C-alpha cells in the first residue's frame, strides 16, 4: 500500500468541510464584532478595515461592511488636505476599487460590489471612466447575460458621453452572437424611444431572433415591448400576424408564437371584430399547450369575450 494516495471517506470530507465552515463563521463574526466596536473611531481602525476586506473577498454581499468602508472613505476625504490628494487620497480610493474588482472576480453578480465601485468613482478626484467602460465591455464579452454589467454600463455611458449609435451597434453585436439574452434586449429598450424611423429595423432584428429560436422567451418580451408603441400601425400588425402564421406552421407546439398572435389581435380586434374570434381560438389552444397556466388563460378569455 506504500506510495498510494489516501482517499478520504465521505464522512471525513464532510467533517473537514464543517470545520472549514466553522473557521469562516468564526472569522466572519470576529470581523463584524471588531467593526461594531471601532466603527466610530477617528481616525479609523486600520485593523478593522483590513478584517473587513478579508471577509468581503470571501462574501461580498455583507452590506454592513461595505457601509463601514463608505464611512471610512468619507472620513478620509474630509481629512485629506489639498497637498495630500495625489499621494494619500487617490491611492486609498484606488485600493477600494481594487477590492471591488477582487470581489467581482469571484462573484460578478454582487449588487453590493458594483454599487460600492460606482460610489467610490463618484467621489474620486480623477475617475477614469473610460477605463471603467473598457472593463465593462470586456466583462460583457465574457458573460453577456450579466445584467449587473449592463446596468453599470448604462451609468458609465452617461459619464463618458458615448454616442447612441455606438451603443446600439454594440447591443446589436451582442444579440447577433446570442439572441437568448434578456439583459441585452432590456438594455436596448432603455437606450431610446422607438420612433417611426427605427421601428422597422427593430422589428426585423427581433423577427430574426424569434425565427432562429421560437422557444426562447427573451426576444418575445422585446417583441411585446415594440408592439406597445403607438407607431406600430395596424397594417404592420397584420403583416406580422401573417409572418407568425408561417412560423407556427414550422413549430405548431410553440406557445410563444400563439401568445404573440394574441398580443397582435388584441389591438386589431378593436378595429375589426373578426380578429376577436381568432383571439379566443388562440387562448383555447394555449390552454392545451400550457396547462400549468390554464387559469391565467381563462382570465384572458373572460376579458376577450366581454
Secondary structure, DSSP 4 states (H G I P E B T S, - for coil): -TTPPPPPPHHHHHHHHHHHHHHHHHHHHHHHHHHHHHTT-SS--HHHHHHHHHHHHH-TT-HHHHHHHHHHHHHHHHH--GGGIIIIIHHHHHHHHHHHHHHHHH-TT-HHHHHHHHHHHHT-TT--HHHHHHHHHHHHHH-TT-HHHHHHHHHHHHHHT--HHHHHHHHHHHHHH-S--HHHHHHHHHH----HHHHHHHHHHHHHHHHH-TT-HHHHHHHHHHHTSTTS-HHHHHHHHHHHHHHHHH-TT-HHHHHHHHHHHHHHTTT-THHHHHHHHHHHHHHHHTGGGHHHHHHHHHHHT-
